[in-house]
Amino acid sequence: MDLTAEEVRKIAFLARLHLTDEEIETYARQLSAILEYAAQLQEVDTANIPPTATVLPLTAPLREDTIRPSLPQDEILANASSSEEGMFQVAPVLEQEP
C-alpha cells in the first residue's frame, strides 16, 4: 500500500507535525513499507495459536525476604541537614491557611 504525499500531510496535520516536502517524501516511503509489512503479517495463519499477552513466564523473580541489620539511627541522621527527636526534619510542603 503506497501512501500519497497528501495522506502523509494529513497524518502530519493530525499529529501536529510540521514537515518539509523532503520529509513528506521520506515518510511516505517509510510508512508505506510499514503498512506493506503489516499486510504481510495479516496473511500468516494463526488459527491454531492461542492468544498470548506475553511469551515470558508469569512469575516475577523475587529475592528472599530476610531480616538484616540496618545502619544505626545516629549514623543515618548524621547525613541530615536537620533532625529532631530521631527523625529527619524537613520544611513543610503544604501550608495550611488559617
C-alpha positions as CSV (number, residue, x, y, z in Angstrom):
1,M,0.0,0.0,0.0
2,D,1.6,3.2,-1.1
3,L,0.7,6.3,0.7
4,T,0.4,9.6,-1.2
5,A,2.1,12.8,-0.1
6,E,-1.4,14.2,0.6
7,E,-2.1,11.3,3.0
8,V,1.2,11.9,4.8
9,R,0.4,15.6,5.1
10,K,-3.0,14.7,6.7
11,I,-1.3,12.3,9.1
12,A,1.3,15.0,10.0
13,F,-1.5,17.6,10.5
14,L,-3.3,15.2,12.8
15,A,-0.1,14.6,14.7
16,R,0.6,18.4,14.8
17,L,3.9,17.9,12.9
18,H,5.3,20.4,10.5
19,L,7.1,18.5,7.8
20,T,9.2,19.7,4.8
21,D,8.4,18.3,1.3
22,E,11.6,16.2,1.6
23,E,10.4,14.7,4.9
24,I,7.0,14.0,3.5
25,E,8.6,12.0,0.7
26,T,10.8,10.1,3.1
27,Y,7.9,9.3,5.5
28,A,5.6,8.3,2.6
29,R,8.2,5.6,1.6
30,Q,8.8,4.5,5.2
31,L,5.1,4.4,6.2
32,S,4.3,2.5,3.0
33,A,6.9,-0.1,3.8
34,I,5.5,-0.5,7.4
35,L,2.0,-0.9,6.0
36,E,3.1,-3.5,3.5
37,Y,4.9,-5.4,6.3
38,A,1.7,-5.3,8.4
39,A,-0.3,-6.6,5.5
40,Q,2.2,-9.4,5.0
41,L,1.7,-10.3,8.7
42,Q,-2.0,-10.5,8.3
43,E,-1.5,-13.4,5.8
44,V,0.1,-15.6,8.5
45,D,-2.3,-18.4,9.6
46,T,-2.7,-18.0,13.4
47,A,-5.9,-20.1,13.7
48,N,-4.2,-22.8,15.8
49,I,-2.2,-20.5,18.0
50,P,-3.7,-19.5,21.3
51,P,-3.8,-15.8,22.2
52,T,-1.0,-14.7,24.5
53,A,-0.2,-11.5,26.3
54,T,3.5,-12.4,26.8
55,V,5.8,-15.3,26.0
56,L,7.6,-14.9,29.3
57,P,6.7,-16.9,32.4
58,L,4.2,-15.2,34.7
59,T,6.4,-15.3,37.7
60,A,8.5,-12.5,38.9
61,P,12.0,-13.2,40.2
62,L,12.0,-12.1,43.9
63,R,14.7,-12.2,46.4
64,E,14.2,-13.9,49.8
65,D,12.7,-11.5,52.3
66,T,15.2,-11.8,55.1
67,I,15.7,-9.5,58.1
68,R,19.1,-7.8,58.0
69,P,20.6,-5.3,60.4
70,S,20.3,-1.7,59.2
71,L,22.6,1.3,59.9
72,P,22.4,2.8,63.4
73,Q,19.9,5.7,63.6
74,D,22.5,8.3,64.7
75,E,24.8,7.4,61.7
76,I,21.9,7.9,59.3
77,L,20.8,11.2,60.9
78,A,24.4,12.4,60.7
79,N,23.8,13.0,57.0
80,A,20.7,15.0,57.6
81,S,20.8,18.8,57.3
82,S,18.4,18.9,60.3
83,S,16.9,16.3,62.6
84,E,14.6,16.3,65.7
85,E,13.7,13.5,68.1
86,G,15.4,10.9,65.9
87,M,13.7,11.9,62.7
88,F,14.6,13.9,59.6
89,Q,13.3,17.5,59.8
90,V,12.1,19.0,56.6
91,A,10.4,22.2,55.6
92,P,6.6,21.9,55.3
93,V,5.4,21.2,51.8
94,L,1.8,22.1,52.2
95,E,0.9,25.1,54.3
96,Q,-2.5,25.2,55.9
97,E,-4.3,28.5,55.6
98,P,-6.0,29.9,58.7
